[in-house]
Amino acid sequence: MLNKIKTELSELLFLSRDALHIHIGLGIYVAAMLVLRRGPASIVPWLVVLAFELGNEFLDAFHHSPPDIDITGAFKDIGNTMLWPTVVLLIARRLARQTGGRTAELQPSSAGDP
């Protein structure tokens, strides 16, 4: 049933299964940041995405009888899902370190001030 849903969603959105992993991973990441009220430098939203993806791979492997585990495909799916959340997390942490833990704030322009 899960594969049927994924196939139909892929066809509906005109996306490959790989692209679906990328978009859904990023969507879960943003949703987790909003729901949990955590910024992109927090590991928590990243862990939420990882938990969802590992759960998805578990369901993929064990929805067949006997279990059909495609290790190469699973690693590819995990990589596709986790790529952009990982990039955002690493950039946010680096920026936080460079600004002393403060998030970047817009400063009023001093142009034209005496």
Buried (B, 14 or more C-beta within 10 A) or exposed (E): EEEEEBEEEBEEEEBEBEEBBBBBBBEBBBEBBEEEEBEBBBEEBBEBBBEBBEEBBEEBBEEEEEEEEEEEEBEBBBBBBBBBBBEBBEEBBEBBEEEEEEEEEEEEEEEEEE
